């Protein structure tokens, strides 16, 4: 490639090696071809009045500089003044130069062609590529020459070079070759070339990525190539990733984005973009595309897995459009829209957007409509799923009119329709419709409407029967619904469970499953917990079926840590403890209940549960259960049998002595134990209950105080009960409860206990000097209910705040 270097093609870049081939002239370079000003071969020669020829652009620049500097117009060569600045085109010279250039470039192109192979040196290949790039940028006809010389496949081969510089330059050169040339693009796209270019997108070297993106952007301008680019595995994924990359330079990101915009011309590419996180093109097609495209894109949207934030964006963008398709399209279109709405509605926030867009009325109409235009059952299942999603989103659906006369979803007729559908469809739809009712009964503003409709329709027994179905999802939905209903219709549900064969057993079986702790188990325990605790018949049936033994086993395993680590453990334990506590409400009526408590040590278990920190309901229910057990202690204590008096004592009573029996309970005056008679004096029960008096939850404090008050009840030794509380350091916490006055119930209970404590002279003396306690008692005396005022009066008498002879209330004994 040695040769003469007789001038630069481009002033200002004389050191650029890319002109190497241009300086190797096959035919001699005539002086007449060269502009005296630029020292380059002229492209548009023009002649002055004095016969001198220059490049048009160069002489025009010379004249401009003369005018701007105030100089006379002179010829640059002769420096003689010119009368006119007229420029006459030298057409013959221009044609001659063009012919000479064409012959030389063809020869130079052939020389470059010989260097484009893997055996050439890196420098030779780079020189050849630069030359081809420059002549293609020079004019369009050179691109045709490159194509005709079969150079495009040879340049493509250079993409496989081991030299990074060669690969980058080959990408640059290909861009120059195909730019605005559809024929060259078509040749380049043959075979696996586009796949090779796409591979450069994942190269570590940013320069290669940048050149590859620029080339793909140019190729993507051809609609015929859009499908081919999109069909290459990973192409769209990588491009989408580049548009959100913070490490790429701005130009590369912009070109990647523009490439994707061009690729949107192909529907398959739009689907791929959506799958890879670029949803807007698909959403635009749903909004603006022709009907067939709208429907196909809606159907595809339903197949996508979207994260929750995206669901909200989609709902805001195309929610209304999808609802319109669902309302007015043909069956195929409605199916596509329902499919997409099902996907979007699976997140609460996006469901709320759909509700505001008007989804409820057409959904309900689709479900309830019979006859013409009826949705097939498989689509009714989708409608039911969407309705379940939106109802369970937390939106106040009672504010949305869905029919005539301002009816809402919880209007009696509509709830009746839901109940009718539940009874007359298959398990999949039944499950979703039950979940709709679960959502409606989760809300305190709508649950009473549903309860009233269920009662008026007589549907209680049919709903209870779902507890026995084999389909787990359906069974769980029914249990959750019944749990929500139980606080409002507990007796009706208890009657249904008690009077129907199998349902109660099924609930117990669900609770006792040893498969960790499921949502269904927590709901089943919660349902049983809400049933009336004093329903002796239900408790009797649970005793007969061995329910309490199973529940005790589950509670013990949870306490021991054998079952842990699920998000449902807390509601499950709360429900179990509440169900277990119901056995303590029937102790006086059911000897089997007493036997169960003794055999399984329930008193000790409830004492242990008092220390279940962080679960207030378990502590509260355990304290309440201990209250029930302790109230029964005085009936279960074995009173001592006194030995018969001797002969002398019979004749001479004055010589007899009262027998002394040791080991008796101080409070109950008999033989007691926590296990047999449920006496709180054992097992640190009193200390643990006293500790709960400092709890932040007033209901826990009230339950603990109620349990402690059984030690001061009628029928026990109150003086000894006071001593027990003193020893447990419980007096001050009890007085503090009175002073804090957290709730009216708590004040009522505290006044009762304090009055019993003040019967002890020493305590009364100590308290009489505490102005705060006196003030609290006076406040109760003035403002509490009638019975509490009586008790407060007696308490004030104990501390001499009211004289004994000035009773305000009649003596009630």
Buried (B, 14 or more C-beta within 10 A) or exposed (E): EEEEEEBBBEEEEEEEEBBBBBBBBEEEBEEEBBBBBBBBBBBBBBBBEEEBBBBBBBBBBBBEEBEEEEEEBBBBEEEEEBEEBEBEEBEEBBEBBEEBBEEBBBBBBEBBBEBBEEEBEEBBBBBBBBBBBBBBEBEEEBBBBBBEBEBBEBBBBBBEBEBEBBBBBBBBBBBBBBBEBEEBBBBBBEEEBBBBBBBBBBBEEEBBBBBBBBBBBBBBBBEEBBBBBBBBEBBBBBBBBBBEEEEBEEEBBBBBBBBBEBBBBBBEBBBBBBBBBBBBBBBBBBEEBEEEBBBBBBBBBBEBEBEEEBBBBBBBBBBBBBBBBBBEBEEEBBBBBBBBBBBBBBBBEBBBBBBBBBBBBBBBBBBBEEEEEEBEEEBBBBBBBBBBBBBBBBBEBBEBBBBEEEBBBBBBEBBBBBBBBBBEBEBBBBBBBBBBBBBBBBBEEBBEBBBBBBBEBEBBBBBBBBBBBEBEBBBBBBBBBBBBBBEBBBEBBBBBBBEBEEBBBBBBBBBBEEEEBBBBBBBBBBBBBBBBBEBBEBBBBBBEBEBBEBBBBBBBEBBEEEBEEBEBBBBBBBBBBBBBBBBBBBBEEBEBBBEBBBEBBBBBBBBBBBBBEEBBBBBBBBBBBBBBBBBBBBEBBBEBEEEEBEEEEEEEEEEEEEEEBEEBBBBBBBBBBBBBBBBBBBBBBBBBBBBBBEBEBBBBBBBBBBBBBBBBBEEBBBEBBBBBBBEBEBBEBBBBBBEBBBEEEBBBBBBBBBBBBBBBEEBBEBBBEEEEBBEBBBBBBEEBEEEBBBBBBBBBBBBEBBEEEEEEBEEEE
